[in-house]
Amino acid sequence: MSHLFTPLALGPLTLPNRIVVAPMCQYSATDGCASDWHLIHLGHLALSGAGALIIEATAVEARGRITWADLGLYSDANEAALSRVVQSVRRYAPITLGIQLAHAGRKASTTRPWEGGNALPATDPHGWQTVGASPVSFRAGDPAPRAMSTHDIERTRQAFVDTALRAHRLGMDFIELHAAHGYLLHQFLSPLANRREDDYGGSLQNRMRLTLEVFRAVRAALPDTVPVGIRLSASDWVDGGWDLAQSIELARALDGDGCSYIHVSSGGLDPAQKIGVSPGYQVPFAEVIRARVSMPVIAVGLITEPGQAEAIIAEGRADAVALARGMLYDPRWPWHAAAKLGAHVHAPSQYLRSEPHAAKGLFLTR
């Protein structure tokens, strides 16, 4: 029996298998509102057979968007637009849906990736004044963020709560907080971006404070039936930055606070990062953290082959695997993995006739 295709509990929620479609920004929204592209994109991935699909990094306030075209959930208009998409996806693909709540901090106000991804000044029609833990730019020459005041911190913490409540109204099965890839919560965690001298800077406990406060506030605002997890960059890959030892401390604190899972990535905080990329290069981070916590751990990063994913689960290195770019390239990756591993996967009735002759019995119907 395939380990990859066994159920996984995330708190009160059970996934049918251990394949997760990781959140992937689409830069295709208008004033934070989901578009027809999101309907096509998410509908497509919802038919993949994965155990869960996480909607892309979704800004908790307008200034928290990476680009002017990022998805948001900070207004009634945003909520209505995403509700339309979610309801359509649910109608035809009853997949487990999560959403990643995010704030870009100093990495906000940029052009879209295919336009260069460059920082925009506040004077640009598509730009605005960014905020961060400290007035330290992401790249040399970029406009500096404004250091967040205590009021800013309180407002942002409440924005995460308000957005989580909107997500709950939309019927999201679970919530993921984005504390990875150099965005706001990660900026507070890393000494490379956090030069504060108040209760949110300096010591590890102080630098972890905002992430823990946001998690606790969101967890308290939602029913116990809704799992709340977190995505973490386990290392900045820069000397003197956020690292695995600190990640373990944060993971243990979150575990004690009832976090439902931790999704372990890395990097994104500093352009000086030096990452030795290879298949499954981030899995060792997940494996070490998994040995120190009781909550499930999701591994991500160049996991591309069914046998590779199966081994990660079978060897106890992680509890689930997440795929991002690989799922864009092959949106039926879970189907193909199930066929190769002798497992079964759900498919819509309209697609049952595509079942390969060599893998009869592959498809399960709902």
C-alpha positions in Angstrom: 0.0 0.0 0.0 1.3 3.5 -0.9 2.1 5.7 2.1 1.6 8.8 0.0 -2.1 7.9 -0.6 -3.0 7.3 3.0 -5.2 9.8 4.9 -3.7 12.5 7.0 -5.3 14.4 9.9 -4.6 18.1 10.2 -6.2 18.6 13.6 -9.9 17.9 13.1 -9.6 17.8 9.3 -8.7 14.6 7.5 -7.1 14.8 4.0 -7.7 11.8 1.7 -4.0 11.7 0.7 -0.8 13.4 1.6 -0.3 15.5 -1.6 -0.9 19.2 -1.2 -1.0 21.8 -4.0 1.2 24.6 -2.6 0.0 28.2 -2.8 1.2 30.0 -5.9 0.7 33.7 -6.5 -1.0 34.5 -9.9 -0.7 38.3 -9.9 -4.0 38.4 -11.7 -6.4 40.3 -9.4 -7.8 43.8 -9.6 -7.8 45.8 -6.4 -7.3 42.5 -4.6 -10.4 41.0 -6.3 -10.1 37.5 -7.8 -10.7 37.3 -11.5 -11.8 34.8 -14.1 -8.2 33.6 -14.2 -8.5 32.4 -10.6 -11.7 30.5 -11.6 -9.8 28.8 -14.4 -6.6 28.2 -12.4 -8.1 27.0 -9.2 -10.8 25.0 -10.9 -8.1 23.3 -13.0 -5.9 22.4 -9.9 -9.0 21.3 -7.9 -9.4 18.4 -10.3 -5.9 17.2 -9.7 -6.7 14.5 -7.2 -4.5 16.1 -4.5 -5.5 15.8 -0.9 -5.7 19.6 -0.5 -5.3 22.8 -2.5 -4.0 26.0 -0.8 -5.1 29.3 -2.4 -2.2 31.6 -3.1 -0.8 34.2 -0.7 -3.7 36.4 0.0 -3.1 39.9 1.4 -4.7 40.9 4.7 -4.5 44.6 3.8 -3.9 46.5 0.6 -0.4 47.6 1.5 0.5 43.9 2.2 0.2 42.9 -1.5 3.4 42.0 -3.2 2.2 43.6 -6.4 -0.7 45.8 -7.4 -2.2 42.7 -9.0 -2.1 40.4 -5.9 -5.1 38.6 -4.5 -6.5 40.2 -1.3 -9.2 39.5 1.2 -9.4 42.7 3.1 -12.7 44.2 1.7 -16.2 43.2 1.0 -15.5 43.4 -2.7 -12.6 41.0 -2.3 -14.7 38.6 -0.4 -17.5 38.7 -2.9 -15.1 38.1 -5.8 -13.4 35.2 -4.2 -16.7 33.7 -3.0 -17.8 33.4 -6.6 -14.6 31.5 -7.5 -14.8 29.2 -4.4 -18.5 28.4 -5.0 -17.8 27.4 -8.6 -14.8 25.3 -7.7 -16.8 23.6 -4.9 -19.7 22.8 -7.2 -17.6 20.6 -9.5 -14.5 19.6 -7.4 -15.1 18.9 -3.8 -11.5 19.2 -2.8 -10.2 20.3 0.6 -9.5 24.0 0.3 -7.2 26.1 2.3 -6.0 29.7 1.9 -2.7 31.3 2.8 -3.0 34.7 4.6 0.0 37.0 4.0 1.5 40.4 4.3 4.5 41.3 2.1 5.9 44.0 4.3 9.1 45.4 2.7 8.7 43.1 -0.3 5.5 44.8 -1.3 4.9 47.4 -4.0 6.7 45.7 -6.9 6.0 45.0 -10.6 4.8 41.5 -11.5 7.5 38.8 -12.0 7.2 38.8 -15.8 7.6 42.5 -15.7 10.9 42.3 -13.7 9.6 42.1 -10.2 11.3 45.4 -9.4 10.4 47.6 -6.4 8.2 50.6 -7.2 8.4 53.9 -5.3 5.3 55.3 -3.6 5.1 57.9 -6.4 4.4 55.3 -9.0 0.8 54.8 -10.0 1.1 51.1 -9.0 3.3 51.7 -6.0 2.9 52.7 -2.3 4.9 53.2 0.9 5.9 49.8 2.3 6.2 48.9 5.9 8.5 46.5 7.7 10.1 45.5 11.0 12.9 48.1 10.4 13.7 50.7 7.7 16.0 48.2 5.9 15.4 47.6 2.1 15.2 44.2 0.6 17.7 45.1 -2.1 20.2 47.9 -2.2 18.7 50.9 -4.0 15.1 49.8 -3.2 12.8 52.3 -1.5 13.2 51.7 2.3 10.1 50.5 4.2 8.8 52.5 7.1 9.4 50.9 10.4 6.1 49.7 11.9 4.9 51.5 15.0 3.1 49.7 17.8 -0.1 50.9 16.2 0.9 49.5 12.8 1.6 46.1 14.5 -1.7 46.1 16.3 -3.5 47.0 13.1 -1.8 44.3 11.1 -2.4 41.7 13.7 -6.1 42.6 13.6 -6.0 42.5 9.8 -4.9 38.8 9.9 -7.8 38.1 12.2 -10.4 40.0 10.1 -9.2 38.2 6.9 -9.3 34.8 8.6 -12.9 35.5 9.5 -13.7 36.4 5.9 -12.0 33.2 4.8 -14.1 31.2 7.3 -17.2 32.8 5.9 -16.1 31.7 2.4 -16.0 28.1 3.7 -12.3 27.6 3.7 -11.5 24.2 5.3 -8.2 25.5 6.8 -6.0 28.5 7.2 -2.3 28.9 6.6 -0.3 31.9 7.9 2.6 32.9 5.7 5.8 33.4 7.8 8.2 32.4 5.0 10.0 33.8 1.9 11.0 37.1 3.3 7.5 38.5 3.8 6.4 40.5 6.9 6.3 37.8 9.6 9.6 36.4 8.4 11.0 40.0 8.4 10.3 40.2 12.1 11.8 36.8 12.7 15.1 37.4 11.0 17.9 39.5 12.6 18.9 40.5 9.0 15.7 42.4 8.6 14.7 43.2 12.2 16.9 45.8 13.8 14.3 46.9 16.4 15.1 47.7 20.0 11.6 47.3 21.4 9.6 44.2 22.5 9.5 43.0 18.8 13.3 43.0 18.2 16.6 41.8 19.6 16.2 38.5 21.3 14.8 35.4 19.7 11.7 35.6 21.9 11.1 39.2 20.9 11.6 38.5 17.2 9.1 35.5 17.4 6.6 37.7 19.2 4.6 39.0 16.2 4.3 35.6 14.5 3.1 34.0 17.8 0.7 36.8 18.4 -0.8 36.6 15.0 -1.2 32.8 15.3 -2.8 33.0 18.7 -5.2 35.8 17.6 -6.3 33.9 14.5 -6.6 30.6 16.3 -8.7 32.2 19.0 -11.0 33.9 16.5 -11.9 30.7 14.6 -13.9 27.7 15.6 -11.9 24.7 16.8 -13.1 22.8 13.7 -10.9 25.0 11.4 -7.3 24.0 11.4 -4.7 26.8 11.4 -1.2 26.1 10.2 1.8 28.1 9.2 4.4 28.2 6.5 8.0 28.9 7.6 11.3 29.5 6.0 13.6 27.3 8.0 16.7 29.1 6.9 17.7 32.4 5.3 20.7 30.7 3.8 22.8 33.7 5.0 25.2 33.7 7.9 23.8 35.6 10.9 20.2 35.2 9.7 17.2 33.1 10.6 18.3 29.4 10.8 17.1 25.9 11.6 17.9 26.2 15.3 15.6 29.2 15.6 13.0 27.6 13.4 12.9 24.6 15.9 12.2 27.0 18.8 9.4 28.7 16.9 8.0 25.4 15.7 7.9 24.1 19.3 6.2 27.3 20.6 3.6 27.0 17.8 3.1 23.3 18.6 2.4 24.2 22.2 -0.1 26.8 21.1 -2.1 24.2 19.1 -0.8 24.8 15.6 -2.4 22.3 13.2 0.6 21.8 10.9 3.9 23.4 9.8 4.8 23.8 6.1 8.6 24.0 5.9 10.2 26.0 3.1 13.3 28.2 3.1 14.9 31.4 1.8 13.5 34.6 0.4 14.6 37.0 3.1 17.9 38.3 1.6 19.3 38.5 -1.9 22.6 37.3 -0.5 21.2 33.8 0.1 23.3 30.9 -1.2 21.1 27.9 -1.8 22.4 24.6 -3.0 19.3 23.5 -5.0 18.8 19.8 -5.7 15.9 17.4 -5.6 14.2 17.6 -2.2 16.8 20.1 -0.9 14.4 21.4 1.8 13.3 18.0 3.1 16.1 17.8 5.7 14.7 20.9 7.3 11.2 19.3 7.5 12.7 16.1 8.9 14.6 17.8 11.7 11.6 19.9 12.7 9.3 16.9 12.5 11.4 15.1 15.2 10.8 18.0 17.6 7.1 18.6 17.3 3.8 16.6 17.5 2.0 18.5 14.7 2.1 17.2 11.1 5.0 18.6 8.9 4.7 19.3 5.2 7.8 19.2 3.1 8.2 21.2 -0.1 10.8 22.1 -2.7 11.8 20.2 -5.9 9.7 17.1 -5.0 8.9 16.0 -8.5 8.8 12.2 -8.8 6.2 9.8 -7.3 8.9 7.5 -5.9 10.7 10.4 -4.3 7.4 11.6 -2.6 6.6 8.1 -1.5 10.0 7.6 0.1 9.7 10.9 2.0 6.5 9.8 3.6 7.5 6.1 4.1 10.8 7.0 5.7 9.0 9.4 8.2 10.8 12.5 6.9 7.6 14.4 6.6 3.9 13.8 6.9 2.9 15.3 3.6 4.5 16.8 0.5 3.6 20.0 -1.3 4.1 20.6 -5.0 3.9 24.0 -6.7 5.7 24.5 -10.1 5.5 20.8 -10.7 1.8 20.9 -10.4 1.5 23.7 -12.9 3.6 21.7 -15.3 1.6 18.5 -14.7 -1.8 19.4 -13.1 -2.7 15.6 -13.0 0.5 14.7 -11.1 -1.5 12.9 -8.3 -3.3 10.8 -10.9 0.0 9.8 -12.4 1.6 9.2 -9.0 -1.4 6.9 -8.0 -1.0 4.9 -11.2 2.7 4.4 -10.6 2.3 3.5 -7.0 -0.7 1.2 -7.4 -3.0 3.6 -5.4 -6.4 5.1 -6.1 -7.4 8.7 -6.6 -10.7 10.6 -6.9 -11.7 11.9 -10.4 -14.8 13.7 -11.6 -17.3 11.5 -13.5 -16.8 13.5 -16.7 -13.1 12.3 -16.8 -13.6 8.6 -15.8 -13.2 7.5 -19.4 -9.6 8.8 -19.4 -8.6 6.0 -17.0 -5.6 4.2 -18.6 -6.1 0.6 -19.6 -2.8 -0.3 -17.8 -4.2 1.2 -14.5 -7.8 -0.1 -14.3 -9.3 0.7 -10.9 -7.2 3.9 -10.6 -10.2 6.2 -10.3 -12.6 6.5 -7.4 -15.8 8.4 -7.8 -17.3 10.6 -5.1 
